[in-house]
Amino acid sequence: MQAIFEYFCPPSLDEMFRLLSQYGDDALLYAGGTDILVLLRAGKLRAKVLIDTKAIPELKGIMETEDSISIGAACCFTEIETHPLVRQWAGALCKAASMVGSVQIRNKGTLAGNIQTASPAGDGLNAAWGLDATIRLMSPAGERSVLLTDYVQARGLTARRADEVIARIDIPKQDWTYQQFFKVGRRNALAISVLNGVVALKADLSGRITAARVSLGSVAPTPLRIPQAEGFIIGSTADKAVAACAAEIVQASVQTNLINRARGDYRIHIAGVMVKRQIISFGEEMAH
């Protein structure tokens, strides 16, 4: 059945907040609509009013601050993929953006929407999670920031209040020596991920790892950071023995946290394989 709703595209935050106040629970916010419109047509969401946020200036653009890059909630994945600031500071997010859906979806879909959907398989969500992102929320009462790891509370559930909108996603400017996003699916870009994730590593001049992030998606109700693997890697060099041990730690963590047992053995196995590959690849880069 075709969803029927009233559509608004407010030019300002004030007008958007006025509409939210007027329509309350009957209103839904969206930017690209690649998730929400599908759910409306399928009858899995109900709304009488759609409020399109893409014309609001405060939600546009990618900019640099002293300690972060800030991505507007209305920025589509194509803009994220091609922006020089994202390429410089958040290569894993750049790679994830390039692997979201089709060209048409990347031209419409947004990182903010991917985060708000809170699917554990979300490519943009998992890349931002692995890079320590913070969500900036705006409401008539003001602005607040929430770590992404606190913002996504469960599958499909976030900390956004009814009177708030995601304004920006802030990614810290960390000087990672190596960062990579990976994705495993039945097909590549058009498939929902069987597994995805981020490995980010920082090393000193001797090649010893001084900081690490290992984060996986599609294995738990929310993206899964694996601090046990990170702690093991830090202080070591990226050789094959270290990679193999880190892979075992990853596999044990995935087995403990796995929520979707469909293809569970494969997810456990491939999680270790993919993390191992990233560590070995980093070691080979350092060797050259």
C-alpha positions, 0 to 999 in steps of 0.5 A: 500500500502506498504511504500517504503523508504531507511533505514539508522542506523547511528552510531553517531550524526554527521552522523545522522545530515549529513543525515538529512541535505542531505535529509531534508524533505524527512527524518524521524527520529525514534527509536522503530518505533511502531508509525511511521511505522504504519503511513507510511504503512497507507499512513498517513506519507510520507518519502523517508528515515528513519533514525534509531537513536537506535545505537547512544551512546548519545541517550542510557542509563538511568543515574543519575545527581545531580538533575534528572534522564536522560532517553536516547531517544533510551531507550525502555519502557521495559528498563524504566519499569525495571530500578532501578533509574526509580523505585526509582524516577519516579514510575508513569513513571515505571507504565505507561511503564508497561501498554504501548501496548503489550510486543513486543511494550514495547520492541521496543517503546520508551518514546521519540517516545511517546512524539514526537507523541504528542497524548493526550492519550500517556501513557508515555507522560502523566506520564512524563508530570505529573512528570515535565519532560524536553526534551533535544534536540540536533542539529548541533548548540548545545543543548537546553532544553525545559519543556515538558509542552512547548514542546508539543504544540498541538495534533501531534505538538511539538517544535522540529525543523527539524535539531533537535533530542530528545536526552534525557528526564530528570525527576527531582528527587523530593521526592514525598511521593506518586505517581501513574499513572492510566489508564482507557480503554476498555481493559488494556494494549492494549487499547488506554486510555479513560483516564489516568493520574498522581497523585503525593503528598508530605506530611510532618510528620504530613500527611499535603500535601505540594506539589501536581501534578494532571495531566490527559490525553485523555481529552484535546488537550495536557495533562492537569495539574489541578492547581486548584485541586493541590492548593486545596489539598496543606495544607490539609490532604488526607481524604475522604472529601478533596478527594471528593472536589478535584474530583469535581474540576477535573471534572469541569476542564475536562468539560471545556477543553474536546475536544473529546465529544465522551463518554464525560460524562463518561470521566468527571465522571471517571476523578474525580473518579480516582483522588479521589481514589488516594487521598484516597489511599494515606491517607490510606497509611499515616494512617498506 
